[in-house]
Amino acid sequence: MISKDFILVFVSILFEIIKFAIVARIILSWFRISISSGLSQLLADVTDPVLNLAKKITPRIGMFDFSPVVALIGLDIIKYFFLYLLGH
């Protein structure tokens, strides 16, 4: 049987990996890196579902896209909700 502690750690690490990928994608967007590169494609595959959802609820202000910020905050809220439900 899988212990509750294992599930708590797994959920926490999973959310942190997704948040790290979003931050890495933000930083890489400042440089001219081909979207077809392996790292860029991996980051896009991991972060696109979360960022696309955030883009639907976040208006673009000029040339600034605040969807990554909304996604990071949303991921934290969801993570703490899951941890609360799991009894941590």
C-alpha distances in whole Angstrom, upper triangle without the diagonal:
4,6,9,12,10,11,14,15,15,17,19,20,20,23,25,25,27,29,30,31,33,35,35,37,39,40,41,43,45,46,47,45,45,42,42,40,37,36,37,36,32,33,34,32,29,31,33,31,31,34,36,34,36,39,39,39,41,45,46,49,52,50,47,44,41,39,37,37,36,33,32,32,31,28,28,28,25,23,24,23,20,19,21,19,16,17,19
4,7,8,7,7,11,12,11,13,16,16,17,19,21,21,23,25,26,27,29,31,32,33,35,37,37,39,42,43,44,41,41,39,39,37,34,33,34,33,29,30,31,29,26,28,30,28,28,31,33,31,32,36,36,36,38,42,43,46,48,47,44,40,38,35,33,33,32,29,28,29,27,24,24,25,22,19,20,20,17,16,18,16,13,15,16
4,5,5,7,9,10,11,13,15,16,17,19,20,21,23,25,26,27,29,31,32,33,35,36,37,39,42,43,45,42,42,40,40,39,35,34,35,34,31,30,32,30,27,29,31,29,28,32,33,32,33,36,37,36,38,41,43,45,48,47,43,40,38,35,33,33,32,29,28,28,27,23,23,23,21,18,19,19,15,14,16,15,11,12,13
4,5,5,6,9,10,11,12,14,15,17,18,20,21,23,24,26,27,29,30,32,33,35,36,38,40,41,43,41,42,39,40,38,35,33,34,34,30,29,31,29,26,27,30,27,26,29,31,29,30,34,34,33,35,39,40,42,45,44,41,38,35,32,30,30,29,26,25,25,24,21,20,20,18,15,15,15,12,10,12,11,7,9,9
4,5,5,6,8,10,11,12,14,16,16,18,20,21,22,24,26,27,28,30,32,33,34,36,38,40,42,39,40,38,39,37,34,32,33,33,29,28,30,29,25,26,29,27,26,29,31,30,30,33,34,34,35,38,40,42,44,43,40,37,34,32,29,29,28,26,24,24,23,20,19,20,18,15,15,16,13,10,13,13,9,10,9
4,5,5,6,9,10,10,12,14,15,16,18,20,21,22,24,26,26,28,30,31,32,34,37,38,40,37,38,35,36,34,31,29,30,30,26,26,28,26,23,24,27,25,24,28,30,28,29,32,33,33,34,38,39,41,44,42,39,36,33,31,28,28,28,25,23,24,23,20,19,20,18,15,16,17,14,12,15,15,11,13,12
4,5,5,6,8,10,10,12,14,15,17,18,20,21,23,24,26,27,29,30,31,33,35,37,39,36,37,34,34,33,30,28,29,29,25,24,26,24,21,22,25,23,21,25,27,25,26,30,30,30,31,35,36,39,41,40,37,33,31,28,26,26,25,23,21,22,20,17,17,17,15,12,13,14,10,9,12,12,8,11,11
4,5,5,6,9,10,11,12,14,16,17,18,20,22,23,24,26,27,29,30,32,34,36,38,36,36,34,35,33,31,28,29,29,25,24,26,25,21,22,25,23,21,24,26,25,25,28,29,29,30,33,35,37,40,38,35,32,29,27,25,24,23,21,19,19,18,15,14,15,13,10,10,12,9,6,10,10,7,9,8
4,6,5,6,8,10,10,12,14,15,16,18,20,21,22,24,26,27,28,30,32,33,36,33,34,32,33,31,28,26,27,27,23,22,25,23,20,21,24,23,21,24,26,25,25,29,30,29,30,34,35,37,39,38,34,31,29,27,24,24,24,21,19,19,19,15,14,16,15,11,12,14,11,9,13,14,11,12,10
4,5,5,6,9,10,11,12,14,15,16,19,20,21,23,24,26,27,29,31,32,34,31,32,30,30,29,26,23,25,24,21,20,22,20,17,18,21,20,19,22,24,23,24,27,28,28,29,33,33,36,38,36,33,30,28,25,23,23,23,20,18,19,18,15,15,16,14,11,13,14,11,11,14,14,12,14,13
4,6,5,6,9,10,11,12,14,16,17,19,20,21,23,25,26,27,30,31,33,31,31,29,30,29,26,23,24,24,20,19,21,19,16,17,19,18,16,19,21,20,20,24,25,25,26,29,30,33,35,34,31,27,25,22,20,20,20,17,15,16,15,11,11,13,10,7,10,11,8,8,12,12,10,13,12
4,6,5,6,9,10,11,12,14,16,17,18,20,21,23,24,26,28,30,32,30,31,29,30,28,26,23,24,24,21,19,21,20,16,17,20,19,16,19,22,21,20,24,25,25,25,29,30,32,34,33,29,26,24,22,19,19,19,16,14,14,14,10,10,12,11,7,9,11,9,8,12,13,12,13,11
4,5,5,6,9,10,10,12,14,15,16,18,20,21,22,24,26,27,29,27,28,26,27,25,23,20,21,21,18,17,19,18,14,15,19,18,16,19,22,21,21,24,26,26,26,29,30,32,34,32,29,26,24,22,19,19,19,16,14,16,16,12,12,15,13,10,12,15,13,12,16,17,15,17,15
4,5,5,6,9,10,11,13,15,15,17,19,20,21,23,25,26,28,26,26,24,25,24,21,18,19,19,15,14,16,15,11,12,16,15,13,16,19,18,18,21,23,23,24,27,28,30,32,31,28,24,22,20,17,18,18,14,13,15,14,10,11,14,12,9,13,14,12,12,16,16,15,18,16
4,5,5,6,9,10,11,12,14,15,17,19,20,21,24,25,27,25,26,24,25,24,22,19,19,19,16,14,16,15,11,11,14,13,11,14,17,16,16,19,21,20,21,24,25,27,29,28,25,21,19,17,14,15,14,11,10,11,11,7,8,10,9,7,10,12,11,11,14,15,15,17,15
4,5,5,6,8,10,10,12,14,15,16,18,20,22,23,26,24,25,23,25,23,21,18,18,19,16,14,16,16,12,12,16,16,13,15,18,18,17,20,22,22,22,25,25,27,29,27,24,21,19,17,14,14,15,12,10,12,12,9,9,12,12,9,12,14,13,13,17,18,17,19,17
4,5,5,6,9,10,10,12,14,15,16,18,20,22,23,21,22,20,21,20,17,14,15,16,12,11,13,13,9,10,14,14,13,14,18,18,17,20,22,23,22,26,26,28,29,27,24,21,20,18,14,16,16,13,11,14,14,11,12,15,14,12,15,17,16,16,20,21,20,22,20
4,5,5,6,9,10,10,12,14,15,16,19,21,22,20,21,19,20,19,17,14,14,14,11,9,11,11,7,7,10,11,9,11,14,14,14,16,19,19,19,22,22,24,26,24,21,18,17,14,11,13,13,10,9,12,12,8,11,14,12,11,15,16,15,16,19,20,20,22,21
4,5,5,6,9,10,11,13,14,15,18,19,22,20,22,20,22,20,19,16,15,16,14,11,13,13,10,9,12,13,10,11,14,15,13,16,19,18,18,21,21,22,25,23,19,17,15,13,9,10,11,8,6,9,10,7,9,12,12,11,14,16,16,16,19,21,21,23,20
4,5,5,6,9,10,11,12,14,16,17,20,18,20,18,20,18,17,13,13,15,13,10,12,14,10,10,13,15,13,13,17,17,16,18,21,21,20,23,22,24,26,23,20,18,16,15,11,12,14,12,9,13,14,11,12,16,16,14,17,19,19,19,22,24,23,25,23
4,5,5,6,9,10,10,12,15,16,18,16,17,15,17,15,14,10,10,11,9,6,9,10,7,7,10,12,11,11,14,16,15,17,20,20,20,22,21,23,25,22,19,17,16,14,11,13,14,11,10,14,15,12,14,17,17,16,19,21,20,21,24,25,25,27,25
4,5,5,6,9,10,11,13,15,17,16,17,15,17,17,16,12,11,13,11,7,9,11,8,6,9,11,9,8,12,13,12,13,17,17,16,18,18,19,21,19,16,13,12,10,7,9,11,8,8,12,12,11,13,16,16,15,18,20,20,21,24,25,25,27,25
4,5,5,6,9,10,11,14,16,15,17,16,19,17,17,13,12,15,13,10,12,14,12,10,13,15,13,12,15,16,15,16,19,19,18,20,18,20,21,18,16,13,12,12,8,9,12,10,9,12,14,13,14,17,18,17,19,22,22,22,25,27,27,29,26
4,5,5,6,9,10,11,14,12,15,14,16,14,14,10,9,12,11,8,10,13,11,10,13,16,14,13,17,18,17,18,21,22,20,22,21,22,23,20,17,15,15,14,11,13,16,14,12,16,17,16,17,20,20,19,22,25,24,25,28,29,29,31,29
4,5,5,6,9,10,12,11,12,11,14,13,13,9,7,10,10,6,8,11,10,8,10,13,12,11,14,16,15,15,19,20,18,20,18,20,20,17,15,13,13,12,9,12,15,13,12,16,17,16,18,21,21,20,23,25,25,26,29,30,30,32,30
4,6,5,7,10,12,12,14,13,16,16,16,13,11,13,14,10,11,14,13,11,12,15,14,11,14,16,14,14,18,19,16,18,16,17,17,14,12,10,11,11,8,10,13,12,11,15,16,16,17,20,21,21,23,25,26,27,29,31,31,33,31
4,5,6,8,11,11,14,14,17,15,16,12,11,14,15,11,13,16,15,13,15,18,17,15,18,20,18,18,22,22,20,21,19,19,19,16,14,13,14,14,11,13,16,15,14,17,19,19,20,23,24,23,25,28,28,29,31,33,33,35,32
4,5,5,8,7,10,10,13,11,13,10,8,12,12,10,11,14,14,13,15,18,17,15,18,20,19,19,22,23,21,22,20,21,21,17,16,15,16,16,13,15,18,17,17,20,21,20,22,25,25,25,28,30,30,31,33,35,35,37,34
4,5,7,8,10,10,13,13,14,12,9,12,14,11,11,15,15,13,14,17,17,14,16,19,17,16,20,21,19,19,17,18,17,13,12,12,14,14,12,14,17,16,16,20,21,21,22,25,26,26,28,30,30,32,34,35,36,38,36
4,7,9,12,13,16,15,17,15,12,16,17,14,15,19,19,16,17,21,20,17,19,22,20,19,23,24,21,21,18,18,17,13,13,13,15,16,14,16,19,19,18,21,23,23,24,27,28,28,30,32,33,34,36,38,38,40,38
4,6,9,11,14,13,15,13,11,15,16,14,15,19,19,18,19,22,22,19,21,24,23,22,25,26,24,24,21,21,20,16,16,16,18,19,17,19,22,21,21,24,26,25,27,30,30,30,33,35,35,36,38,40,40,42,40
4,7,9,12,11,14,13,11,14,16,15,15,19,20,19,19,23,23,20,22,25,24,22,26,28,25,25,22,23,21,17,18,18,20,21,19,22,24,23,24,27,28,27,29,32,32,32,35,37,37,38,41,42,42,44,42
4,6,9,7,10,9,8,11,13,12,13,16,17,17,17,21,21,19,21,24,23,22,26,27,25,26,23,24,23,19,19,19,21,21,19,22,24,23,23,26,27,26,28,31,31,31,34,36,35,36,39,40,40,42,40
4,5,6,9,9,7,9,12,12,12,15,17,17,16,20,21,19,20,24,24,22,25,28,26,26,24,25,24,20,21,20,22,21,20,23,25,23,24,28,28,27,30,32,32,32,35,36,36,37,40,41,41,43,42
4,5,8,8,5,6,10,10,8,11,14,13,13,17,18,16,17,20,21,19,22,25,23,24,22,24,23,20,20,18,20,19,18,21,23,21,22,25,26,24,27,30,29,29,32,34,33,35,38,38,38,41,39
4,6,8,7,6,10,11,10,12,15,15,15,18,20,19,19,23,23,22,25,28,27,27,25,28,27,23,23,22,24,22,21,25,26,24,25,28,28,27,30,32,31,31,34,35,34,36,39,39,39,42,41
4,6,5,6,9,10,11,12,14,15,16,19,21,20,21,24,24,24,27,29,28,29,27,29,28,25,24,23,24,23,21,24,26,24,24,28,28,26,29,32,31,30,34,35,34,35,38,39,38,41,39
4,6,5,6,9,10,11,12,14,15,18,20,19,20,23,24,24,27,29,28,30,28,30,30,27,26,24,25,23,21,24,26,23,23,27,27,25,27,30,29,28,32,33,32,33,36,36,36,38,37
4,5,5,6,9,10,11,12,14,17,18,17,19,22,22,22,25,27,26,28,26,28,28,25,23,21,22,21,18,21,23,20,20,24,24,22,24,27,26,25,29,30,29,30,33,34,33,36,34
4,5,5,6,9,10,10,11,15,16,15,16,19,19,19,22,24,23,24,23,25,25,21,20,18,20,18,16,19,21,18,19,22,23,21,23,26,25,25,28,30,29,30,33,34,34,36,35
4,5,5,6,9,10,10,13,15,14,15,18,19,19,22,24,23,25,23,26,26,23,22,20,21,19,17,21,22,19,20,23,23,21,24,27,25,25,29,30,29,30,33,33,33,36,35
4,5,5,6,9,10,12,14,14,16,18,19,19,22,24,24,26,25,27,28,25,23,21,21,19,17,20,21,18,18,22,21,19,22,24,23,22,26,27,26,27,30,30,30,33,31
4,5,5,6,8,11,11,11,13,16,16,17,20,21,21,23,21,24,25,22,20,17,18,15,13,16,17,14,15,18,18,16,19,22,21,20,24,25,24,25,28,29,29,31,30
4,5,5,5,9,10,9,11,14,14,14,17,19,19,21,19,22,23,20,19,16,17,14,12,16,17,14,15,19,18,17,20,22,21,21,25,26,25,26,29,30,30,33,31
4,6,6,8,10,11,11,14,15,16,18,20,20,23,22,25,26,23,22,19,19,16,15,18,18,15,16,20,19,17,20,22,20,20,24,25,23,25,28,28,28,31,30
4,6,7,8,10,11,13,14,15,18,19,19,22,22,25,26,24,22,18,18,15,13,16,16,13,14,17,16,13,17,19,17,17,20,21,20,22,25,25,25,28,26
4,6,6,6,8,10,11,12,14,16,16,18,18,21,22,20,18,15,14,11,9,13,13,9,11,14,13,11,15,17,16,16,19,20,20,22,24,25,25,28,26
4,5,5,6,8,10,10,12,14,15,17,17,20,21,19,17,14,14,11,10,14,13,11,13,16,14,14,17,19,17,18,22,22,22,24,26,26,27,30,29
4,6,5,6,9,10,11,13,14,17,18,21,23,21,19,16,15,12,12,15,13,10,13,15,13,12,16,17,15,16,20,20,19,22,24,24,24,27,27
4,6,5,6,9,10,11,12,15,16,19,22,20,18,14,13,9,9,11,10,6,9,11,9,9,12,13,12,13,17,17,17,19,21,21,22,25,24
4,5,5,6,9,10,10,13,13,16,18,16,14,10,10,6,6,9,9,6,9,12,10,11,14,15,15,16,19,20,20,22,24,25,26,28,27
4,5,5,6,9,10,12,13,16,18,17,15,12,12,8,10,12,11,9,13,15,13,13,17,17,16,19,21,21,22,24,26,26,27,30,30
4,5,5,7,9,12,13,17,19,19,17,13,12,9,10,12,10,8,12,13,10,12,15,15,14,16,19,18,19,22,23,23,25,28,27
4,5,5,6,9,11,14,17,16,14,10,9,5,7,9,6,6,9,10,8,10,13,13,13,16,18,18,19,22,23,23,25,27,27
4,5,5,7,8,12,14,14,12,8,8,5,8,10,9,9,12,13,12,14,17,17,17,20,22,22,23,26,27,27,29,31,31
4,6,8,10,13,16,16,15,11,11,9,12,13,11,11,15,15,13,15,18,18,17,20,23,22,23,26,27,27,29,31,31
4,7,10,13,16,17,14,12,10,8,11,12,9,10,14,13,11,14,17,16,16,19,21,20,22,25,25,25,28,30,30
4,6,9,12,13,11,8,7,6,10,10,7,10,13,12,12,15,17,16,17,20,22,22,23,26,26,27,30,31,31
4,6,9,11,9,8,8,8,12,12,11,13,16,16,15,18,20,20,21,24,25,25,27,30,30,31,33,35,34
4,6,7,6,5,7,8,11,12,12,14,16,17,17,20,22,22,23,25,27,27,29,31,32,33,35,37,36
4,6,5,7,8,11,13,13,13,16,18,18,19,22,23,24,25,27,29,29,31,33,34,35,38,39,38
4,5,8,10,13,15,16,17,19,21,21,22,25,26,27,28,30,32,33,35,36,37,39,41,42,41
4,7,10,12,14,15,16,18,19,21,22,24,26,27,28,30,31,32,34,36,37,38,40,42,40
4,6,9,11,11,13,15,16,17,19,20,22,23,25,26,28,29,31,32,34,35,37,38,37
4,6,7,9,10,11,13,15,15,17,19,20,21,23,25,26,27,29,31,32,33,35,34
4,6,5,6,9,10,11,12,14,16,17,18,20,22,23,24,26,27,29,30,32,30
4,5,5,6,9,10,10,12,14,15,16,18,20,21,22,24,25,26,28,30,29
4,5,5,6,9,10,10,12,14,15,16,18,20,21,22,24,25,27,28,27
4,5,5,6,8,10,11,12,14,15,17,18,20,21,23,24,26,27,25
4,6,5,6,8,10,11,12,14,15,16,18,20,21,22,24,26,24
4,5,5,6,9,10,10,12,14,15,16,18,20,21,22,24,23
4,5,5,6,9,10,10,12,14,15,16,18,20,21,23,21
4,5,5,6,9,10,11,12,14,15,17,18,20,21,20
4,5,5,6,8,10,10,12,14,15,16,18,20,19
4,5,5,6,9,10,10,12,14,15,16,18,17
4,5,5,6,8,10,10,12,14,15,16,15
4,5,5,6,9,10,10,12,14,15,14
4,6,5,6,9,10,10,12,14,14
4,5,5,6,9,10,11,12,11
4,5,5,6,9,10,10,9
4,5,5,6,9,10,10
4,5,5,6,9,9
4,5,5,6,5
4,5,5,5
4,5,8
4,6
4
